[in-house]
Amino acid sequence: MDDLLRNELPYRTLRHNIRFAHIDGGASHIRASSRQVGDHLRDGHFDIVYVDGEHGYPGVLRDLQISMRVLADGGVLCGDDLEIQAHQLPEGFLAAHRDALDAVIPGTTTGFHPGVTAAVGELFGPIEEHGGFWSVRRDGDSFVPANCPPTKVTLPDHVPERLHPYFNQHLAERLTSSSV
Ligand SMILES: C[S@@+](CC[C@H](N)C(=O)[O-])C[C@H]1O[C@@H](n2cnc3c(N)ncnc32)[C@H](O)[C@@H]1O
């Protein structure tokens, strides 16, 4: 991913996708670290915040705190990389691995992101999660289940038909399990 970032491919792909997605009203973006822009985003302004940036515990915690502040009442805060939740791990395991970027779920060969698991668990406790995708809804000063089951996933129109089987298989593999 670092190599790709150096040759600008992800940024060019983002701009390509925005152009072909035909989003009503257009789409704007800020190319900067959340460390640089977080303080400048308006409180309670955003209906959806999707977090998929840093994976280290302090970075995830900071991004979630920014997200909670800028989310509008009734809005949904969500993200991915929550392969397992804090309450599902053996006592003491997360505390011992919290500062690692990757770890393996005890008794399995499945990797997970301890920073995401720890920060999400600390701020929200057990939450709705489907195949690593998680969500909460802001309800005043509380965060409640967003009720976003992945019952129907439709691919954006700009994804070419020949790629649909690839995406559908990828999503089917990830979204077979769910837990709350
Ligand atoms: C796991 S990738 C996800 C990329 C994209 N959401 C996707 O699914 O293809 C994380 C991305 O967040 C960027 N990133 C990491 N820390 C960040 C930060 N503090 N602020 C903004 N972006 C960050 C990385 O450069 C990388 O491009």
Ligand as a Chemical Component Dictionary entry (heavy atoms), coordinates in Angstrom:
data_LIG
# 
_chem_comp.id                   LIG 
_chem_comp.type                 NON-POLYMER 
_chem_comp.pdbx_formal_charge   0 
_chem_comp.three_letter_code    LIG 
# 
loop_
_chem_comp_atom.comp_id 
_chem_comp_atom.atom_id 
_chem_comp_atom.alt_atom_id 
_chem_comp_atom.type_symbol 
_chem_comp_atom.charge 
_chem_comp_atom.model_Cartn_x 
_chem_comp_atom.model_Cartn_y 
_chem_comp_atom.model_Cartn_z 
_chem_comp_atom.pdbx_ordinal 
LIG C1  C1  C 0  -6.608  0.732  5.187  1  
LIG S1  S1  S 1  -6.309  1.963  3.985  2  
LIG C2  C2  C 0  -7.919  2.201  3.391  3  
LIG C3  C3  C 0  -8.022  2.910  2.122  4  
LIG C4  C4  C 0  -9.442  3.009  1.498  5  
LIG N1  N1  N 0  -10.431 3.407  2.500  6  
LIG C5  C5  C 0  -9.828  1.679  0.899  7  
LIG O1  O1  O 0  -10.619 0.932  1.470  8  
LIG O2  O2  O -1 -9.308  1.381  -0.172 9  
LIG C6  C6  C 0  -5.987  3.311  5.028  10 
LIG C7  C7  C 0  -5.689  4.615  4.306  11 
LIG O3  O3  O 0  -5.722  5.689  5.267  12 
LIG C8  C8  C 0  -4.612  6.525  5.092  13 
LIG N2  N2  N 0  -4.319  7.099  6.408  14 
LIG C9  C9  C 0  -3.618  6.544  7.409  15 
LIG N3  N3  N 0  -3.590  7.371  8.477  16 
LIG C10 C10 C 0  -4.319  8.455  8.135  17 
LIG C11 C11 C 0  -4.646  9.672  8.807  18 
LIG N4  N4  N 0  -4.240  9.911  10.049 19 
LIG N5  N5  N 0  -5.396  10.563 8.165  20 
LIG C12 C12 C 0  -5.828  10.339 6.909  21 
LIG N6  N6  N 0  -5.562  9.217  6.222  22 
LIG C13 C13 C 0  -4.797  8.286  6.823  23 
LIG C14 C14 C 0  -3.518  5.618  4.546  24 
LIG O4  O4  O 0  -2.585  6.385  3.813  25 
LIG C15 C15 C 0  -4.317  4.672  3.657  26 
LIG O5  O5  O 0  -4.467  5.209  2.377  27 
# 
loop_
_chem_comp_bond.comp_id 
_chem_comp_bond.atom_id_1 
_chem_comp_bond.atom_id_2 
_chem_comp_bond.value_order 
_chem_comp_bond.pdbx_ordinal 
LIG C1  S1  SING 1  
LIG S1  C2  SING 2  
LIG S1  C6  SING 3  
LIG C2  C3  SING 4  
LIG C3  C4  SING 5  
LIG C4  N1  SING 6  
LIG C4  C5  SING 7  
LIG C5  O1  DOUB 8  
LIG C5  O2  SING 9  
LIG C6  C7  SING 10 
LIG C7  O3  SING 11 
LIG C7  C15 SING 12 
LIG O3  C8  SING 13 
LIG C8  N2  SING 14 
LIG C8  C14 SING 15 
LIG N2  C9  SING 16 
LIG N2  C13 SING 17 
LIG C9  N3  DOUB 18 
LIG N3  C10 SING 19 
LIG C10 C11 SING 20 
LIG C10 C13 DOUB 21 
LIG C11 N4  SING 22 
LIG C11 N5  DOUB 23 
LIG N5  C12 SING 24 
LIG C12 N6  DOUB 25 
LIG N6  C13 SING 26 
LIG C14 O4  SING 27 
LIG C14 C15 SING 28 
LIG C15 O5  SING 29 
# 
